[in-house]
Amino acid sequence: MLTGLVVRNPRLRQPVPAALAGTVVGRRLLRVSRRAKYLLLDFGDGSVIVHLGMSGSLRVVAAGEVPGGHDHVDFVFGTLALRLRDPRRFGCVLWQAGDAAQHPLLARLGPEPLEDAFDGAWLHRVTRGLRAPIKHVLMDSHRVVGIGNIYASEGLFRARIHPLEPAGRLGPQRCARLVAALRATLGEAIAAGGSTLRDFVGGDGRPGYFQQQYFVYGRDGEPCRVCAATIRRIVSGQRATYFCPACQRRT
Ligand SMILES: [Zn+2]
């Protein structure tokens, strides 16, 4: 049961709706799920949608714990509170009545990479005719969500596919290999507690530890862990892209 909603600063990337407390306080939280980078708190006839932006975090704290200057929103559940801290205020706390998937921010998203719908056949189908580099396609949230720069780089390395390979040139076998590699990379990252750059902390306030295991990401100039060739860094689509020129040849 949500017993209180404290909004200390509603000015996030989108304003926290003024009516939100009146809508959700007194309702039971039925389920917590995630879609892309959106956290969905299901209150039955609608959901609170939370995005952490660039620097946000959620922690469970004692409801009476004195807030810091960046602790903008508390969802109070009796003696505990789920506290949103967001120093850069790029996050959001929104309400969607009915099915959260209908919210404009969520309605156009591609499938999740760990869902069954994301398989080699799907990737092959949606990349026909695309001349864009496969890495750009993987990182386009309208095609598939949740594959950031790190995982795209690592997955392409494991699948031995050059990041600039035109997506439409990947045949069924390479598509299947790439999906398997992406799933393996993401699965290992989750098991290791999530990757982290700078600000990420888990609900217990501890950082993630995936970054020790990278094959290529951030390793330019270092030897490939598989073949000892020198890892290269290029900039593509304004993002740093790392690959092994020997393991990942252009076809
Ligand atoms: Zn190599």
Boltz pocket constraint, residues with backbone or C-beta under 6 A from the ligand:
constraints:
  - pocket:
      binder: B
      contacts: [[A, 224], [A, 225], [A, 226], [A, 227], [A, 228], [A, 229], [A, 244], [A, 245], [A, 246], [A, 247], [A, 248]]
      max_distance: 6.0
